[in-house]
Structures are given as structure tokens and as C-alpha cells.
């Protein structure tokens, strides 16, 4: 699998590239945000399976690069940075990053996180009509194309926001435990994901302009309340 490593420090990039290569990744190294964005342009070569994005780049902030990558497509992005505060992690995830790894990190954990984000399990659960569509009142979810619209207007969601909505929407009224959602959507049991889940729920409520769509079940988790047709 092709992996884009965005890292301005050549020594760090060389060492990490060697480790990644031993785990079967075909690594392409970009030293700046602009190099990364150019590398991600459509080409005849196979697309990248994941992007490892350092935030401290020489030409532009890594957050800005992440936002541009997400606007172009759904390639998984893992932010790799020394910024360990919760606010920075939440900001990165809100921009569409799929995971956030703080330096210094264990390379074994990094490899595990890479494999976790490149797994894209198809949503499971209730029956979808129309060959992969879910209709809940004015909310229309197309599973194959990963597109969501409300009242006919398309709503732009991040990968994890879509996965979360699709999971809840397939069993309206059913309470999903927080641990279950984290396992299904983030494919991890990492403690820090709990706050991430709250942020994604709040973002969905805001983007869909339907604050009552996802109900918080105190001390348990969340459930989707199907809107009236």
C-alpha cells in the first residue's frame, strides 16, 4: 500500500520510512504542505492508502494542509505532532483527521493505528432501501457514495462523521453504548476517543441543523431519533 509521509525533517523521515517499508508500505516522502498536496493530485499511479501528516511544516500549517486534503477526498489522514493538548487534538479531528498521534510515539502503536484507519468496514445493521440508501424523514443517507442530504441539500461530512451517522441511522431508536460506537467507528478502545465521540456528535447536530436527531442517553451512549416524515 502507498503511504504519503509529510515530514520536513529528513532524518526523522528516513528512519520512519525504513520502519514502514519493513511493514510493507510503499512510502512517498513530502517535505512540505505544497509537496504533499501535489503528490495527492490524481495520477496514473495507485492512490495513497493513508497520509501521515506532521503539523510543523515549513510552508504552511499542518491543520491547513489537512483541511485541503479532506476537501479533495477521503484519504485517511493521521496527524503526527508534538502538540499534545486536548484542544489541538479536537481541532485536528474536526478538520477531518482520522487519528492523532503525539510524539514521541511507539512505532508499533503507530503501525497499529495506520492499519486501524485504513480499515473501512461497511456499515452493518438494519436494512437499507434502494440498494444502500437510508431515509429518515428529510435525511437521506447514501451508503455506497457516502453522501448525506437533508431536504435535498447535500451536507458535507468528514469520514468519521458519516460513519457515526450511518451506524446510528441503521437502527433508529436503539441505544448504542459509547464503547460500542468507539469500537465500530474508530476501531479502537483508546480512552481519549470518548471526548472525540462527543465532538463528532455535536458536529453532526450542527451540520445537519437537527439538534434533536441524536439523543444523548445519560451514562450509556447515544441513539438516533428518526424525524417525522
One Martini backbone bead per residue (centre of mass of N, CA, C, O) as a GRO file, in nm:
protein
  229
    1UNK     BB    1   0.097   0.036   0.021
    2UNK     BB    2   0.048   0.367  -0.012
    3UNK     BB    3   0.246   0.629   0.155
    4UNK     BB    4   0.221   0.955   0.294
    5UNK     BB    5   0.500   1.148   0.405
    6UNK     BB    6   0.481   1.440   0.615
    7UNK     BB    7   0.821   1.562   0.647
    8UNK     BB    8   1.090   1.794   0.715
    9UNK     BB    9   1.261   1.570   0.850
   10UNK     BB   10   1.490   1.361   0.714
   11UNK     BB   11   1.568   1.177   0.951
   12UNK     BB   12   1.287   1.094   1.038
   13UNK     BB   13   1.190   0.994   0.762
   14UNK     BB   14   1.401   0.770   0.718
   15UNK     BB   15   1.337   0.599   0.967
   16UNK     BB   16   1.031   0.562   0.914
   17UNK     BB   17   1.047   0.444   0.628
   18UNK     BB   18   1.194   0.185   0.708
   19UNK     BB   19   0.970   0.073   0.889
   20UNK     BB   20   0.738   0.080   0.681
   21UNK     BB   21   0.872  -0.103   0.470
   22UNK     BB   22   0.880  -0.357   0.659
   23UNK     BB   23   0.540  -0.334   0.652
   24UNK     BB   24   0.469  -0.282   0.325
   25UNK     BB   25   0.528   0.015   0.251
   26UNK     BB   26   0.491   0.274   0.008
   27UNK     BB   27   0.699   0.547   0.035
   28UNK     BB   28   0.621   0.897   0.029
   29UNK     BB   29   0.809   1.200   0.041
   30UNK     BB   30   0.713   1.506   0.205
   31UNK     BB   31   0.840   1.842   0.303
   32UNK     BB   32   0.555   1.974   0.235
   33UNK     BB   33   0.246   2.084   0.174
   34UNK     BB   34   0.272   2.118  -0.134
   35UNK     BB   35   0.390   1.841  -0.194
   36UNK     BB   36   0.150   1.682  -0.086
   37UNK     BB   37  -0.071   1.799  -0.274
   38UNK     BB   38   0.068   1.709  -0.536
   39UNK     BB   39   0.078   1.399  -0.470
   40UNK     BB   40  -0.257   1.390  -0.454
   41UNK     BB   41  -0.290   1.403  -0.733
   42UNK     BB   42  -0.405   1.277  -0.996
   43UNK     BB   43  -0.295   0.953  -1.119
   44UNK     BB   44  -0.165   0.655  -1.250
   45UNK     BB   45  -0.114   0.584  -0.986
   46UNK     BB   46  -0.168   0.469  -0.697
   47UNK     BB   47  -0.330   0.542  -0.436
   48UNK     BB   48  -0.345   0.648  -0.126
   49UNK     BB   49  -0.408   0.498   0.193
   50UNK     BB   50  -0.225   0.716   0.356
   51UNK     BB   51  -0.159   0.996   0.586
   52UNK     BB   52   0.134   1.139   0.728
   53UNK     BB   53   0.098   1.438   0.936
   54UNK     BB   54   0.281   1.700   0.995
   55UNK     BB   55   0.243   2.020   1.151
   56UNK     BB   56   0.557   2.123   1.118
   57UNK     BB   57   0.572   2.317   0.855
   58UNK     BB   58   0.739   2.549   0.642
   59UNK     BB   59   0.476   2.671   0.461
   60UNK     BB   60   0.237   2.532   0.638
   61UNK     BB   61  -0.010   2.438   0.818
   62UNK     BB   62  -0.125   2.126   0.892
   63UNK     BB   63  -0.424   2.198   0.918
   64UNK     BB   64  -0.453   2.317   0.636
   65UNK     BB   65  -0.375   2.061   0.485
   66UNK     BB   66  -0.599   1.882   0.591
   67UNK     BB   67  -0.835   2.046   0.477
   68UNK     BB   68  -0.750   2.008   0.177
   69UNK     BB   69  -0.756   1.702   0.169
   70UNK     BB   70  -1.057   1.667   0.251
   71UNK     BB   71  -1.175   1.824   0.002
   72UNK     BB   72  -1.057   1.604  -0.212
   73UNK     BB   73  -1.108   1.361   0.002
   74UNK     BB   74  -1.083   1.023   0.190
   75UNK     BB   75  -0.805   1.012   0.285
   76UNK     BB   76  -0.640   0.905   0.533
   77UNK     BB   77  -0.553   1.090   0.840
   78UNK     BB   78  -0.246   1.128   1.030
   79UNK     BB   79  -0.148   1.299   1.297
   80UNK     BB   80   0.193   1.421   1.365
   81UNK     BB   81   0.281   1.542   1.698
   82UNK     BB   82   0.370   1.754   1.983
   83UNK     BB   83   0.072   1.825   2.020
   84UNK     BB   84  -0.109   1.733   2.330
   85UNK     BB   85  -0.350   1.891   2.349
   86UNK     BB   86  -0.687   1.871   2.333
   87UNK     BB   87  -0.750   2.106   2.140
   88UNK     BB   88  -0.570   2.009   1.906
   89UNK     BB   89  -0.710   1.739   1.860
   90UNK     BB   90  -0.994   1.845   1.803
   91UNK     BB   91  -0.920   2.022   1.564
   92UNK     BB   92  -0.811   1.796   1.382
   93UNK     BB   93  -1.074   1.623   1.378
   94UNK     BB   94  -1.259   1.850   1.264
   95UNK     BB   95  -1.088   1.859   0.985
   96UNK     BB   96  -1.063   1.515   0.930
   97UNK     BB   97  -0.908   1.351   1.102
   98UNK     BB   98  -0.856   1.006   1.207
   99UNK     BB   99  -0.591   1.079   1.370
  100UNK     BB  100  -0.368   1.122   1.676
  101UNK     BB  101  -0.015   1.156   1.715
  102UNK     BB  102   0.221   1.168   1.974
  103UNK     BB  103   0.515   1.295   2.048
  104UNK     BB  104   0.646   1.036   2.136
  105UNK     BB  105   0.635   0.716   1.970
  106UNK     BB  106   0.533   0.404   1.903
  107UNK     BB  107   0.570   0.218   1.622
  108UNK     BB  108   0.364  -0.002   1.681
  109UNK     BB  109   0.126   0.189   1.726
  110UNK     BB  110   0.134   0.330   1.455
  111UNK     BB  111   0.080   0.083   1.281
  112UNK     BB  112  -0.193   0.017   1.412
  113UNK     BB  113  -0.330   0.287   1.333
  114UNK     BB  114  -0.305   0.256   1.033
  115UNK     BB  115  -0.472  -0.005   1.009
  116UNK     BB  116  -0.729   0.116   1.135
  117UNK     BB  117  -0.789   0.351   0.916
  118UNK     BB  118  -0.790   0.155   0.653
  119UNK     BB  119  -1.034   0.046   0.771
  120UNK     BB  120  -1.361  -0.001   0.591
  121UNK     BB  121  -1.633  -0.072   0.718
  122UNK     BB  122  -1.929  -0.169   0.660
  123UNK     BB  123  -2.221  -0.099   0.742
  124UNK     BB  124  -2.426  -0.226   0.997
  125UNK     BB  125  -2.764  -0.377   1.006
  126UNK     BB  126  -3.002  -0.243   0.877
  127UNK     BB  127  -3.208  -0.196   0.624
  128UNK     BB  128  -3.154  -0.083   0.295
  129UNK     BB  129  -3.268   0.108   0.054
  130UNK     BB  130  -3.190   0.128  -0.274
  131UNK     BB  131  -2.901  -0.004  -0.257
  132UNK     BB  132  -2.797   0.187   0.005
  133UNK     BB  133  -3.040   0.340   0.157
  134UNK     BB  134  -3.134   0.605   0.389
  135UNK     BB  135  -3.454   0.702   0.534
  136UNK     BB  136  -3.513   0.999   0.757
  137UNK     BB  137  -3.713   1.172   0.642
  138UNK     BB  138  -3.504   1.434   0.533
  139UNK     BB  139  -3.293   1.209   0.557
  140UNK     BB  140  -3.023   1.115   0.329
  141UNK     BB  141  -2.847   0.798   0.291
  142UNK     BB  142  -2.555   0.707   0.103
  143UNK     BB  143  -2.350   0.446   0.128
  144UNK     BB  144  -2.176   0.414  -0.136
  145UNK     BB  145  -2.115   0.748  -0.152
  146UNK     BB  146  -2.124   0.902   0.122
  147UNK     BB  147  -2.407   1.064   0.123
  148UNK     BB  148  -2.566   1.364   0.257
  149UNK     BB  149  -2.910   1.473   0.299
  150UNK     BB  150  -3.127   1.770   0.353
  151UNK     BB  151  -3.386   1.843   0.173
  152UNK     BB  152  -3.171   1.802  -0.086
  153UNK     BB  153  -2.917   1.893   0.077
  154UNK     BB  154  -2.590   1.876   0.090
  155UNK     BB  155  -2.372   1.731   0.340
  156UNK     BB  156  -2.063   1.787   0.478
  157UNK     BB  157  -1.863   1.512   0.576
  158UNK     BB  158  -1.679   1.329   0.749
  159UNK     BB  159  -1.591   1.013   0.782
  160UNK     BB  160  -1.675   0.982   1.085
  161UNK     BB  161  -1.947   1.117   1.067
  162UNK     BB  162  -2.068   0.917   0.873
  163UNK     BB  163  -2.023   0.656   1.033
  164UNK     BB  164  -2.191   0.743   1.275
  165UNK     BB  165  -2.460   0.797   1.133
  166UNK     BB  166  -2.493   0.519   0.996
  167UNK     BB  167  -2.503   0.351   1.249
  168UNK     BB  168  -2.753   0.487   1.387
  169UNK     BB  169  -2.956   0.480   1.130
  170UNK     BB  170  -2.996   0.157   1.119
  171UNK     BB  171  -3.113   0.196   1.443
  172UNK     BB  172  -3.364   0.342   1.532
  173UNK     BB  173  -3.384   0.389   1.892
  174UNK     BB  174  -3.117   0.262   1.946
  175UNK     BB  175  -2.885   0.205   2.191
  176UNK     BB  176  -2.552   0.315   2.191
  177UNK     BB  177  -2.271   0.250   2.316
  178UNK     BB  178  -1.981   0.408   2.347
  179UNK     BB  179  -1.797   0.159   2.310
  180UNK     BB  180  -1.932   0.061   2.049
  181UNK     BB  181  -1.881   0.310   1.873
  182UNK     BB  182  -1.576   0.318   1.899
  183UNK     BB  183  -1.531   0.036   1.779
  184UNK     BB  184  -1.684   0.078   1.501
  185UNK     BB  185  -1.556   0.363   1.407
  186UNK     BB  186  -1.243   0.359   1.540
  187UNK     BB  187  -1.117   0.083   1.614
  188UNK     BB  188  -1.116   0.128   1.939
  189UNK     BB  189  -1.026   0.172   2.312
  190UNK     BB  190  -0.941   0.446   2.343
  191UNK     BB  191  -0.994   0.683   2.580
  192UNK     BB  192  -0.976   0.959   2.408
  193UNK     BB  193  -1.237   0.901   2.223
  194UNK     BB  194  -1.470   1.008   2.394
  195UNK     BB  195  -1.439   1.309   2.322
  196UNK     BB  196  -1.455   1.271   2.018
  197UNK     BB  197  -1.746   1.177   2.011
  198UNK     BB  198  -1.875   1.436   2.117
  199UNK     BB  199  -1.777   1.616   1.887
  200UNK     BB  200  -1.920   1.460   1.653
  201UNK     BB  201  -2.207   1.493   1.752
  202UNK     BB  202  -2.210   1.804   1.756
  203UNK     BB  203  -2.143   1.835   1.454
  204UNK     BB  204  -2.390   1.690   1.339
  205UNK     BB  205  -2.610   1.869   1.460
  206UNK     BB  206  -2.508   2.125   1.316
  207UNK     BB  207  -2.494   2.038   1.011
  208UNK     BB  208  -2.806   1.930   1.012
  209UNK     BB  209  -2.995   2.107   1.189
  210UNK     BB  210  -3.045   1.858   1.429
  211UNK     BB  211  -3.032   1.838   1.764
  212UNK     BB  212  -3.255   1.584   1.799
  213UNK     BB  213  -3.143   1.336   1.639
  214UNK     BB  214  -2.925   1.303   1.872
  215UNK     BB  215  -2.942   1.119   2.164
  216UNK     BB  216  -2.866   1.141   2.496
  217UNK     BB  217  -2.774   0.870   2.712
  218UNK     BB  218  -2.720   0.879   3.018
  219UNK     BB  219  -2.440   0.672   3.082
  220UNK     BB  220  -2.432   0.523   2.782
  221UNK     BB  221  -2.521   0.708   2.502
  222UNK     BB  222  -2.671   0.672   2.175
  223UNK     BB  223  -2.950   0.795   1.966
  224UNK     BB  224  -3.171   0.782   1.699
  225UNK     BB  225  -3.421   1.020   1.604
  226UNK     BB  226  -3.664   0.995   1.399
  227UNK     BB  227  -3.797   1.191   1.184
  228UNK     BB  228  -4.055   1.325   1.056
  229UNK     BB  229  -4.221   1.287   0.738
   0.00000   0.00000   0.00000
